[in-house]
């Protein structure tokens, strides 16, 4: 018979797995965003503007929500707020998709909250896993997000094919996001990670987020992260155009996303072992190189089989990057700024997404989708180069990594009895 501590561990695993499963079931509807716009007759240039505007608000919303979570010292409550508002806007999106300006407004507001959800959940889960150690591994929980994304991508694909409309994907996605918010409401006792639990909110003066600006290895990885992350998220946005060139239906977007998400599971599950065997840095180099190769596959694809192979490749290394990037980032920074730092990295990714989407609409119409994918092979290749150079410079100049024991503020926050920071 299991003892009480083992039962609590199992309950915690089931709870976080359920939250991430339904969260990514909901988020998988976003793969049909461009297909929704196209079904309403939105031009390629307007699609680029819509995507750029959604990315623009995501520059500010994840860092703002991350800072709010660190200030309130509750990732869960901040996540719940974003899920509720993101779910409502998903439900409204098809209703406003027939007119550009209302669609732009709903898209921007929705992305402001929806775009912060996965960052907040990852920050919450990683902080809890750091307390539980191997009893609650990030990868073993996060893989349920990939399973949910894969399963519902296939479901959305089948349903939209039968109904002949992609609107249903957003109605289901919005409902699932509201369900996930309810799960978070029921998780009031799940925030146990020090130094967050049971403490009063901090002012910005007490939190001192400027500490991140003096952290060489965080700044270096910040640029690597955003370049890889842009490549990770960009490919699917223009699949409907690539599929049209191959004579395929836009409903195949769901099939491709389902295969990608299913392929994430093995390396996400094995991420901990791969890090212990090869180290964080070797894994990150591998991801950058493979993402560059993936986009070149799209650029020269002449069959559905190549797209399927490239998506499986993408899924495998996306799973690895998701399994290690947040954990590696957290080894570089103060624990009290974990959500802020992660959200800043996501916000930085969205800066590049804005620039990319503004130019991609024009490039799509003037040069075609193939040229667009050739250009997208550049960011991950550049990330590999930057990562190598910054590590060499750091070693040559004997720049020491962050050490929490040398940070007086972090030591004060970590004391169980400390309810304030002087």
C-alpha angles and dihedrals in degrees: 000000000000120000121235095260092053090049091052090050091051091047090050092050091050093047097051091041091054092048094050092042094057093038092059092040085060096043093051090076088072089076087074095054097102090042088054091051091047092050089058093051096254109165123239091251092050090048088055090050092049093050092044092050091049089049091046093059088046089062088070107024102066094047090044092049091043091052090047090052092050091045093049089037089225122107090174097059092045091049091050091054092050093047094051095049093040091052093053093052092049088057091050098045099085090046092059098036095099095070124052102218098046088044090053091052095049092044093052095046092046094049091049089067104023093052092060097051101083092043092053093046093048090050091049094047096045091050091051092045090053089059096041093044114194090350088079111025118190095225096050090056100036093054088072087065089058091047090051092046091049095046096048094042087060091044092050090047092052094044095048090048092053095044096038091227134091093207093093090063091064094045090053092042092052092049091049091050090054088049089053090052088056090053089054091050088057092051100074092128095050100082102092102134114121132263092024107057120093096357131124122253116271128227118235089251090057094042094050099199089183087082087084092062091062094052109100098191093047092052091048094049090043090069093042091050096050094048093050093041093053090054091046094055102032103068099071095050094077100032092111090064093046091048090051089055089054092048094250131135122257087236086075086075087079092051092050092047091048092053091046093051092047090052090054093067103073098050093038088055090045095043094102092051092046091052091049091047102041107010132242095278098054090049092051092049089052093051093052093050094047093048090055090051091048094058091048087055089057092047093057101029115135100172142038089246092065091051091050092049092048091049092051089050089048092049094051095052093036087058090051093048093048089047095054111021098077093041092050091047091053091054088062102050146049113279091230090062097042097114093042093051094047092047092048089055090051090046090052089052089055092053087063090043090057092052091043095049093046090055097035095066091055093041091049093056097038103038106012137243094288093062089046091059092046089057091050091061088070102070097058091044089051090049090057091051094048092047092052094046096047092049091050092048092047091052094044092051094042093237108179120222121244114287117195091200088066093050109089094195093052091049090052093049091049095058109104093220097046110105096167141030119230 
